[in-house]
Amino acid sequence: MIRLVVRLLAFVCSLTLSVPALAEEGNVPGQFDFYVLSLSWSPSYCEAIGTKRAEPQCSRPFGFVVHGLWPQFEHGYPSDCADANGRLPEPLIKAQLDIFPAAGLVVHEWKKHGSCAGLEPAAYFAAVHKAFAGIVIPTTLTHIDKPQVSAPADIIKDFSAANSGLTAASVTVACNRQRLEEIRICLNKDLKTFHPCPQVVAAACRQEKTNLPAMRAAN
């Protein structure tokens, strides 16, 4: 009986010790399949909670802003990879505020997602800018001065029409019951071509229509 208990304890310990090793294999910087560029509709955030909190982004005429550029596996994604704990230089953070809505988001996105890209912080954020600059925002979504209602399928069609090579296999709309939240576009590592991403697309908005709050007027 004692020998059996000892063997069982040894078996349990071996399983426990193996878990971190398996987790680390999925969080190795630079080991991923493609990127997801996530663009948030800033007026939705501001209408929901940002204005009440007096968030600086809600005083600016933002439409789509960068939520993040996420390394992705075909199934799942890595996060919080090694070497992400150092502080980002303040000038580097400030340099991202033309496309990111807040400094805190810049720091968060580096730690959770950027650290898995296999790039130094400056190179990662250069990649974010490259990805964002390579996407054409449809004219139907660049100057919304009044609240409107759109079908997610129509938003996807507009993005596909504005960006050569982009199909419904590589882009999706995220929303809640009240508002449009995000557009998510799957890109190959070259950040120039689009990557089919069925798992990402499967998490699409299920609403037939979604609300787009108006953009704030420029001062």
C-alpha positions as CSV (number, residue, x, y, z in Angstrom):
1,M,0.0,0.0,0.0
2,I,2.8,2.4,0.9
3,R,4.5,1.7,-2.4
4,L,1.3,2.4,-4.3
5,V,0.8,5.7,-2.5
6,V,4.4,6.8,-3.3
7,R,3.9,5.9,-6.9
8,L,0.7,7.9,-7.1
9,L,2.3,10.9,-5.5
10,A,5.2,10.7,-8.0
11,F,2.7,10.5,-10.9
12,V,0.8,13.6,-9.7
13,C,4.0,15.6,-9.2
14,S,5.1,14.7,-12.7
15,L,1.8,16.0,-14.1
16,T,2.1,19.2,-12.1
17,L,5.6,19.9,-13.2
18,S,4.8,19.4,-16.8
19,V,2.1,22.1,-17.0
20,P,4.4,25.1,-17.0
21,A,6.5,23.6,-19.7
22,L,3.5,23.1,-21.9
23,A,2.4,26.7,-21.2
24,E,5.8,28.1,-22.0
25,E,5.9,26.3,-25.4
26,G,2.8,28.4,-26.5
27,N,4.3,31.7,-25.3
28,V,7.7,31.9,-27.1
29,P,8.4,35.3,-28.6
30,G,8.3,35.2,-32.4
31,Q,6.6,31.9,-32.6
32,F,3.1,32.5,-34.0
33,D,1.2,32.2,-37.3
34,F,-0.2,35.6,-38.2
35,Y,-1.3,38.9,-36.8
36,V,-4.7,40.3,-35.9
37,L,-5.0,44.1,-36.3
38,S,-7.8,45.2,-33.9
39,L,-9.3,48.6,-34.6
40,S,-11.8,50.0,-32.0
41,W,-14.6,52.4,-32.8
42,S,-13.6,55.1,-30.3
43,P,-17.1,56.8,-30.2
44,S,-18.6,53.6,-28.9
45,Y,-16.2,53.5,-26.0
46,C,-16.8,57.1,-25.2
47,E,-20.6,56.8,-25.3
48,A,-20.5,53.8,-23.0
49,I,-18.1,54.9,-20.3
50,G,-15.2,57.1,-21.6
51,T,-17.0,60.4,-21.5
52,K,-18.2,59.8,-17.9
53,R,-14.6,59.1,-16.9
54,A,-13.4,62.2,-18.8
55,E,-11.0,60.0,-20.9
56,P,-8.7,62.2,-23.0
57,Q,-9.5,60.2,-26.1
58,C,-13.2,61.3,-25.9
59,S,-12.2,64.9,-26.4
60,R,-10.5,64.1,-29.8
61,P,-12.2,63.5,-33.1
62,F,-11.3,59.8,-33.2
63,G,-13.0,57.3,-35.4
64,F,-11.2,54.0,-35.6
65,V,-8.2,53.7,-33.3
66,V,-5.7,50.9,-32.7
67,H,-6.6,48.5,-30.0
68,G,-3.7,46.2,-30.8
69,L,-1.7,44.1,-33.2
70,W,-1.9,40.6,-31.8
71,P,0.3,37.6,-32.7
72,Q,-2.0,34.8,-33.3
73,F,-2.0,31.0,-33.7
74,E,-4.4,29.3,-36.1
75,H,-6.1,28.2,-32.8
76,G,-5.6,30.5,-29.9
77,Y,-2.9,33.0,-29.3
78,P,0.2,33.6,-27.2
79,S,0.2,36.2,-24.5
80,D,2.5,37.7,-21.8
81,C,5.6,36.4,-23.3
82,A,9.1,36.6,-21.7
83,D,11.0,39.9,-21.4
84,A,7.8,42.0,-21.2
85,N,8.3,43.4,-17.7
86,G,10.7,46.2,-18.5
87,R,9.3,49.8,-18.6
88,L,8.6,51.3,-22.0
89,P,10.4,54.6,-22.5
90,E,8.1,57.5,-22.1
91,P,8.9,59.0,-25.5
92,L,8.1,55.7,-27.2
93,I,4.7,55.6,-25.4
94,K,3.9,59.2,-26.4
95,A,4.8,58.4,-30.0
96,Q,2.0,55.9,-30.3
97,L,-0.8,58.3,-29.3
98,D,-1.5,59.3,-32.8
99,I,-3.1,55.9,-33.4
100,F,-3.6,54.5,-29.9
101,P,-6.2,56.3,-27.7
102,A,-4.4,56.1,-24.4
103,A,-0.9,55.6,-22.9
104,G,-2.2,52.9,-20.6
105,L,-3.4,50.9,-23.6
106,V,0.0,51.2,-25.2
107,V,1.7,49.7,-22.1
108,H,-0.9,46.9,-21.8
109,E,-0.8,45.9,-25.4
110,W,3.0,45.6,-25.3
111,K,3.0,43.4,-22.2
112,K,0.2,41.1,-23.3
113,H,0.6,40.9,-27.1
114,G,3.6,42.8,-28.4
115,S,6.0,40.9,-26.2
116,C,5.1,37.8,-28.2
117,A,6.0,39.3,-31.6
118,G,9.7,38.6,-31.2
119,L,10.6,42.2,-31.7
120,E,12.0,45.0,-29.6
121,P,9.4,47.5,-28.4
122,A,10.3,50.2,-31.0
123,A,10.2,47.6,-33.8
124,Y,6.9,46.2,-32.6
125,F,5.3,49.6,-32.5
126,A,6.7,50.4,-35.9
127,A,5.0,47.3,-37.1
128,V,1.7,48.5,-35.6
129,H,2.0,51.8,-37.5
130,K,2.8,49.9,-40.7
131,A,-0.2,47.6,-40.3
132,F,-2.5,50.5,-39.5
133,A,-1.2,52.6,-42.4
134,G,-1.7,49.7,-44.8
135,I,-5.5,49.6,-44.1
136,V,-7.8,51.9,-45.9
137,I,-10.8,53.0,-43.8
138,P,-13.9,53.0,-46.0
139,T,-15.2,56.5,-46.8
140,T,-18.5,55.4,-45.3
141,L,-16.8,55.2,-41.9
142,T,-14.4,58.1,-42.0
143,H,-16.7,61.0,-41.3
144,I,-19.7,60.0,-39.2
145,D,-21.1,63.2,-37.7
146,K,-24.5,61.7,-36.8
147,P,-25.3,58.3,-35.1
148,Q,-26.1,55.6,-37.6
149,V,-27.1,52.0,-37.8
150,S,-25.3,49.5,-40.1
151,A,-25.4,45.8,-40.7
152,P,-22.0,44.1,-39.8
153,A,-22.1,42.4,-43.1
154,D,-22.2,45.8,-44.9
155,I,-19.3,47.1,-42.8
156,I,-17.3,44.0,-43.9
157,K,-18.2,44.6,-47.5
158,D,-17.1,48.2,-47.3
159,F,-13.7,47.2,-45.8
160,S,-13.3,44.6,-48.5
161,A,-14.1,47.0,-51.2
162,A,-11.6,49.6,-49.9
163,N,-8.7,47.1,-49.4
164,S,-7.6,45.0,-52.3
165,G,-7.3,41.3,-51.5
166,L,-9.3,41.6,-48.2
167,T,-12.3,39.1,-48.1
168,A,-14.7,38.1,-45.5
169,A,-12.4,35.2,-44.7
170,S,-9.9,37.6,-43.1
171,V,-12.0,40.3,-41.4
172,T,-14.7,40.4,-38.8
173,V,-16.9,42.8,-36.8
174,A,-17.2,42.7,-33.0
175,C,-20.1,44.3,-31.3
176,N,-22.3,44.1,-28.3
177,R,-26.1,44.6,-28.1
178,Q,-25.7,48.3,-28.2
179,R,-22.8,49.3,-30.4
180,L,-20.1,48.5,-32.8
181,E,-16.9,47.7,-30.9
182,E,-14.2,46.6,-33.3
183,I,-13.0,45.6,-36.7
184,R,-10.5,42.8,-36.6
185,I,-8.3,42.1,-39.7
186,C,-6.0,39.1,-40.0
187,L,-2.6,39.8,-41.6
188,N,0.3,37.7,-42.6
189,K,3.6,38.5,-41.0
190,D,4.6,40.7,-43.9
191,L,1.8,43.1,-42.8
192,K,0.9,43.5,-46.4
193,T,-1.3,40.5,-47.3
194,F,-4.3,39.1,-45.6
195,H,-4.5,35.8,-43.8
196,P,-7.7,33.6,-43.6
197,C,-8.6,33.2,-39.9
198,P,-11.7,31.1,-39.4
199,Q,-11.4,31.0,-35.6
200,V,-11.3,34.8,-35.4
201,V,-14.1,35.2,-38.0
202,A,-16.2,32.7,-36.0
203,A,-16.4,35.2,-33.1
204,A,-18.2,37.7,-35.3
205,C,-21.0,40.0,-34.2
206,R,-24.3,38.2,-34.1
207,Q,-26.5,41.3,-34.4
208,E,-28.3,42.0,-37.7
209,K,-27.7,45.7,-37.1
210,T,-25.3,47.6,-34.9
211,N,-25.2,51.2,-33.8
212,L,-22.3,53.6,-34.6
213,P,-22.2,56.6,-32.3
214,A,-21.1,59.8,-34.0
215,M,-17.5,61.0,-34.0
216,R,-16.7,64.0,-32.0
217,A,-16.3,67.2,-34.0
218,A,-12.8,68.6,-34.3
219,N,-12.1,71.7,-32.2
